[in-house]
Amino acid sequence: MYSINPDYLEFRCQDTTGYISSFITNGSNKLYIISQNLKLSKTLDFKYYSQKYLKCFEILLNEEKIGFLYTDPVRNTYYSTNDIISIRIDNQVLYNPELSSILKQSLDELQLTFKGISRLDIAYDTDVDVLKKFKRLYNQLNRYSYKNRGKTTVNGTGLYDTQINIGSLRSQGKTVIIYDKSTLLRQQSKAYLNDLYETIFHDDSVYRVEVRVTSKTTGKYEIDLYKLGDKAYLESLFIEFSESMLDFRYKQSNTNTTRQKKVPFLELNGSSINLTKKLKSTVVKGNNSMKYLIWKLHCDLKRGEFQLMKREIMKVIGLYVEMSGLQDWYRKKEMLER
């Protein structure tokens, strides 16, 4: 018996029409009525985003708070201008059966274009003690093989450890965490989770396997924001992001690990949904001249005589960078300059 839900969601949008900026760019109001159903309430409580954005608003949809909207980034990246907006959805909204329609209505009312997911946590909850099970499989080297051993860091497999953290050595954009959710729930007392667990698990102990992915991972896929309320779609994402980190095999002598029989670790219905990976942008060879042009424009931004044209120059840089596929190069150059 298990349940699966999004547990954290933050994504980027673009104010391509200028609709939101027309309301809040120079305004000093506390409450902005965006539409009949949606309002933005200005707040000084940025949570942990105070260093990244100049403005923060609570999103009120049909008089209910559904999350936060952050605008005016302190520092623009190689593609971001002031029309890039970040949205973080409140935790209790993620467990609402109407999540997909809430997300769609919100972006429609705000007239924003979805650009990509910054962070997504998917929570798999079960009455099976997966914390104990992972330790048992991981520590019995004579009976089981951990396929990803050597490719991940695994912490917390000691007898008295209450949480296991699994992270990929190849990509910092993906983490799996296993822990006893019942203990944490008694401390937090979240009513919407208590109701869910009471219905599904009938007050039994609940254990969680949580996969956390950032844009470094999500950026490789064509993820449909409006399907995150669909359990089958969410399960497909969970399997895709966590499978390699939860892959145990029955150990057989003189047999390659990939050919060994898998040990069932989680109960999953399985889904026929195929996730679409983004096509890698082809980088045109021999663009040294383009690099020279982009970096010259970047250096011009520091010169006083170009300050009045700063916004226009940044847009040209962003266009050249995307057109020539030099995003990684430009990001590294920026970091070295700091």
C-alpha positions as CSV (number, residue, x, y, z in Angstrom):
1,M,0.0,0.0,0.0
2,Y,1.4,3.4,-1.0
3,S,0.6,6.9,-2.0
4,I,2.6,9.3,-4.3
5,N,2.4,13.1,-4.3
6,P,4.5,16.1,-5.3
7,D,5.9,17.5,-2.0
8,Y,7.8,20.6,-3.3
9,L,7.3,22.6,-6.5
10,E,9.1,25.6,-7.7
11,F,9.2,26.7,-11.3
12,R,10.1,29.6,-13.6
13,C,7.8,31.6,-15.9
14,Q,8.2,34.5,-18.3
15,D,6.1,37.6,-18.4
16,T,6.2,37.6,-22.1
17,T,3.1,39.9,-22.5
18,G,4.3,42.3,-19.8
19,Y,0.9,41.8,-18.1
20,I,2.3,41.3,-14.5
21,S,5.0,44.0,-14.8
22,S,2.3,46.5,-15.9
23,F,0.8,46.0,-12.4
24,I,3.7,45.8,-10.1
25,T,6.8,47.5,-11.7
26,N,6.3,50.9,-10.2
27,G,3.4,50.2,-7.9
28,S,3.6,50.7,-4.1
29,N,0.3,49.0,-3.3
30,K,0.1,46.0,-1.0
31,L,-2.7,44.3,-2.9
32,Y,-2.9,43.9,-6.7
33,I,-6.1,42.6,-8.3
34,I,-4.8,40.8,-11.3
35,S,-8.2,39.3,-12.3
36,Q,-11.6,38.5,-10.8
37,N,-10.2,35.3,-9.3
38,L,-6.6,36.1,-8.6
39,K,-4.8,38.7,-6.4
40,L,-1.2,39.3,-5.5
41,S,-0.5,40.4,-1.9
42,K,3.0,42.0,-1.4
43,T,4.9,40.6,1.5
44,L,8.3,41.2,3.1
45,D,8.5,37.5,4.2
46,F,10.7,36.2,1.3
47,K,11.4,32.9,3.2
48,Y,14.9,32.0,1.9
49,Y,14.7,33.9,-1.3
50,S,15.6,37.4,0.0
51,Q,19.0,37.3,-1.7
52,K,17.7,36.4,-5.2
53,Y,14.7,38.7,-5.7
54,L,13.6,42.2,-5.0
55,K,9.9,41.6,-4.8
56,C,7.8,38.9,-3.3
57,F,4.0,38.3,-3.4
58,E,1.6,35.8,-2.0
59,I,-0.7,34.4,-4.7
60,L,-4.3,34.4,-3.7
61,L,-6.6,32.3,-6.0
62,N,-10.3,32.5,-5.1
63,E,-9.3,34.0,-1.8
64,E,-7.1,31.0,-0.9
65,K,-3.3,31.4,-0.6
66,I,-1.6,28.9,-3.0
67,G,2.0,30.0,-3.0
68,F,4.6,32.8,-3.6
69,L,5.5,34.7,-6.7
70,Y,9.1,36.2,-6.9
71,T,10.0,38.9,-9.4
72,D,12.8,41.3,-10.2
73,P,15.8,39.0,-9.8
74,V,18.8,40.7,-8.2
75,R,21.2,39.3,-10.8
76,N,20.3,38.3,-14.3
77,T,21.7,35.0,-15.7
78,Y,22.8,34.6,-19.4
79,Y,19.1,34.4,-20.6
80,S,17.1,36.0,-17.8
81,T,15.8,39.6,-17.9
82,N,13.5,41.3,-15.5
83,D,10.5,39.4,-17.0
84,I,11.6,36.1,-15.5
85,I,9.4,35.2,-12.5
86,S,9.7,32.3,-10.0
87,I,6.7,30.6,-8.4
88,R,6.7,28.3,-5.4
89,I,3.5,26.4,-4.6
90,D,2.5,25.8,-0.9
91,N,2.9,22.3,0.4
92,Q,-0.8,21.7,1.2
93,V,-1.8,22.8,-2.3
94,L,0.4,20.0,-3.7
95,Y,-1.8,17.4,-2.0
96,N,-5.0,18.9,-3.3
97,P,-6.7,16.6,-5.9
98,E,-7.3,19.7,-8.0
99,L,-3.6,20.6,-8.3
100,S,-3.4,20.5,-12.1
101,S,-6.4,22.8,-12.5
102,I,-5.1,25.1,-9.8
103,L,-1.7,25.4,-11.6
104,K,-3.4,26.0,-15.0
105,Q,-5.9,28.6,-13.8
106,S,-3.1,30.5,-11.9
107,L,-0.8,30.8,-14.9
108,D,-3.8,31.6,-17.2
109,E,-4.9,34.4,-14.9
110,L,-1.3,35.7,-14.5
111,Q,-0.8,35.4,-18.3
112,L,2.6,33.8,-17.7
113,T,4.5,31.4,-19.9
114,F,5.9,28.3,-18.2
115,K,9.7,28.0,-18.8
116,G,10.9,25.2,-16.6
117,I,11.0,23.5,-13.2
118,S,13.6,24.8,-10.7
119,R,13.0,22.1,-8.1
120,L,10.5,19.2,-7.7
121,D,10.2,16.8,-4.8
122,I,8.1,13.7,-5.2
123,A,7.1,11.8,-2.1
124,Y,6.4,8.1,-2.1
125,D,4.8,7.0,1.2
126,T,4.3,3.4,2.3
127,D,3.6,1.3,5.4
128,V,6.6,-0.9,4.5
129,D,9.7,-0.1,6.6
130,V,11.8,0.9,3.6
131,L,14.4,2.5,5.9
132,K,15.1,-0.8,7.5
133,K,14.9,-2.6,4.2
134,F,17.4,-0.4,2.4
135,K,19.9,-0.9,5.3
136,R,19.5,-4.6,5.2
137,L,20.0,-4.9,1.4
138,Y,22.9,-2.4,1.3
139,N,24.8,-3.9,4.2
140,Q,24.6,-7.6,3.2
141,L,27.3,-7.6,0.6
142,N,27.5,-11.3,0.4
143,R,23.8,-11.6,-0.7
144,Y,22.9,-8.4,-2.5
145,S,24.6,-6.1,-5.0
146,Y,23.8,-2.4,-5.0
147,K,24.1,-1.5,-8.7
148,N,24.9,2.1,-8.1
149,R,27.6,1.5,-5.5
150,G,30.6,3.7,-6.3
151,K,28.5,6.1,-8.4
152,T,26.6,7.6,-5.5
153,T,27.2,8.7,-1.9
154,V,25.0,6.9,0.6
155,N,24.9,8.2,4.2
156,G,22.8,6.9,7.1
157,T,22.9,3.1,6.8
158,G,24.1,2.6,10.4
159,L,22.0,0.6,12.9
160,Y,20.7,3.7,14.7
161,D,20.5,6.1,11.7
162,T,17.0,7.5,11.2
163,Q,17.5,8.9,7.7
164,I,19.3,7.7,4.6
165,N,20.6,10.3,2.1
166,I,21.6,9.1,-1.4
167,G,23.2,11.5,-3.9
168,S,24.6,11.0,-7.4
169,L,28.3,11.7,-7.8
170,R,27.7,12.6,-11.4
171,S,24.9,15.1,-10.9
172,Q,24.1,17.3,-7.9
173,G,20.7,17.8,-9.3
174,K,19.2,14.6,-7.9
175,T,18.9,13.2,-4.3
176,V,16.9,10.5,-2.7
177,I,16.0,10.6,1.0
178,I,14.5,7.7,3.0
179,Y,13.0,8.2,6.5
180,D,10.3,7.5,9.0
181,K,7.5,10.0,8.2
182,S,5.3,9.1,11.1
183,T,7.8,10.5,13.6
184,L,8.2,13.7,11.7
185,L,4.4,14.1,11.3
186,R,3.9,13.9,15.1
187,Q,6.3,16.8,15.4
188,Q,4.8,18.9,12.5
189,S,1.1,18.0,12.8
190,K,0.0,18.8,9.2
191,A,-3.7,18.2,9.1
192,Y,-3.9,17.6,5.3
193,L,-1.3,14.8,5.7
194,N,-2.8,13.3,8.8
195,D,-6.1,13.0,6.9
196,L,-4.4,11.4,3.9
197,Y,-2.5,8.9,6.0
198,E,-5.6,8.1,8.1
199,T,-7.5,7.2,4.9
200,I,-4.8,5.2,3.2
201,F,-2.7,3.7,6.0
202,H,-5.3,3.6,8.8
203,D,-2.9,5.0,11.5
204,D,-0.1,2.5,10.7
205,S,3.5,3.7,10.6
206,V,4.4,5.6,7.4
207,Y,7.8,5.6,5.7
208,R,8.9,7.9,3.0
209,V,11.1,7.7,-0.1
210,E,11.5,11.2,-1.4
211,V,13.2,12.1,-4.6
212,R,14.4,15.7,-5.0
213,V,15.4,17.0,-8.4
214,T,16.6,20.5,-9.5
215,S,16.8,22.1,-12.9
216,K,20.0,20.3,-13.6
217,T,17.9,17.1,-13.9
218,T,14.5,18.4,-14.8
219,G,16.0,20.5,-17.6
220,K,16.7,17.3,-19.5
221,Y,13.0,16.4,-19.9
222,E,9.9,17.8,-21.4
223,I,8.0,17.9,-18.1
224,D,4.3,18.8,-18.3
225,L,3.6,21.1,-15.4
226,Y,-0.1,20.6,-15.6
227,K,0.2,16.8,-15.3
228,L,1.9,16.9,-11.9
229,G,-1.5,16.2,-10.3
230,D,-1.8,13.0,-12.4
231,K,-0.7,10.0,-10.3
232,A,0.4,7.9,-13.2
233,Y,2.5,10.7,-14.7
234,L,4.0,11.5,-11.3
235,E,4.9,7.8,-10.8
236,S,6.6,7.8,-14.2
237,L,8.7,10.8,-13.0
238,F,9.5,9.1,-9.7
239,I,10.7,5.9,-11.4
240,E,12.8,7.8,-13.9
241,F,14.5,9.9,-11.2
242,S,15.0,7.3,-8.5
243,E,15.3,3.9,-10.1
244,S,19.1,4.0,-10.5
245,M,19.5,4.9,-6.8
246,L,17.3,2.2,-5.5
247,D,18.6,-0.7,-7.7
248,F,19.5,-3.8,-5.7
249,R,20.3,-7.2,-7.3
250,Y,20.5,-10.8,-6.0
251,K,24.3,-11.4,-6.0
252,Q,25.5,-14.1,-8.3
253,S,29.1,-15.1,-8.7
254,N,30.9,-14.4,-12.0
255,T,27.9,-12.4,-13.3
256,N,27.8,-8.8,-14.4
257,T,25.6,-6.7,-12.1
258,T,23.4,-5.6,-14.9
259,R,22.5,-9.2,-15.6
260,Q,21.6,-10.1,-12.1
261,K,18.0,-10.4,-11.1
262,K,16.5,-7.3,-9.5
263,V,15.4,-7.2,-5.9
264,P,11.9,-5.7,-5.6
265,F,12.3,-2.6,-3.4
266,L,9.2,-0.5,-3.8
267,E,5.6,-1.4,-4.7
268,L,4.8,0.4,-7.9
269,N,1.8,0.0,-10.2
270,G,4.0,0.7,-13.2
271,S,3.1,3.2,-15.9
272,S,3.1,3.0,-19.7
273,I,3.7,6.8,-19.9
274,N,6.9,7.6,-21.8
275,L,8.8,10.6,-20.7
276,T,10.2,12.8,-23.5
277,K,13.8,13.9,-23.2
278,K,14.8,17.2,-24.6
279,L,17.0,17.2,-27.7
280,K,20.5,18.4,-27.0
281,S,21.2,21.6,-28.8
282,T,23.8,21.3,-31.5
283,V,26.7,23.7,-31.0
284,V,28.0,25.1,-34.1
285,K,31.8,24.5,-34.4
286,G,34.2,27.3,-34.9
287,N,32.3,30.1,-33.1
288,N,35.3,31.8,-31.7
289,S,34.3,35.0,-33.4
290,M,30.9,34.7,-31.8
291,K,32.5,34.2,-28.4
292,Y,34.6,37.3,-29.0
293,L,31.6,39.4,-29.9
294,I,29.5,38.2,-26.9
295,W,32.3,38.8,-24.4
296,K,33.0,42.3,-25.9
297,L,29.4,43.2,-25.4
298,H,29.5,41.8,-21.8
299,C,32.6,44.0,-21.1
300,D,30.8,47.0,-22.6
301,L,28.2,46.7,-19.8
302,K,30.8,47.9,-17.3
303,R,31.6,51.1,-19.2
304,G,29.7,54.2,-18.2
305,E,28.8,55.3,-21.7
306,F,26.8,52.2,-22.3
307,Q,24.7,52.3,-19.0
308,L,21.7,53.8,-20.7
309,M,21.7,50.9,-23.2
310,K,22.3,48.2,-20.6
311,R,18.9,46.4,-21.0
312,E,19.2,46.4,-24.8
313,I,22.8,45.0,-24.7
314,M,21.7,42.2,-22.3
315,K,18.9,41.2,-24.6
316,V,21.4,41.0,-27.6
317,I,23.8,39.0,-25.5
318,G,21.0,36.5,-24.5
319,L,20.0,36.2,-28.2
320,Y,23.5,35.5,-29.4
321,V,24.2,33.0,-26.6
322,E,21.1,31.0,-27.3
323,M,21.5,31.2,-31.1
324,S,25.1,29.9,-30.9
325,G,24.5,27.3,-28.1
326,L,27.1,28.9,-25.9
327,Q,25.1,28.9,-22.6
328,D,27.6,26.7,-20.7
329,W,30.6,28.7,-22.0
330,Y,29.1,32.0,-21.0
331,R,28.0,30.8,-17.6
332,K,31.5,29.6,-16.8
333,K,33.0,32.9,-18.0
334,E,30.7,34.8,-15.7
335,M,31.6,32.6,-12.7
336,L,35.3,33.0,-13.3
337,E,34.9,36.8,-13.4
338,R,33.2,37.0,-10.0
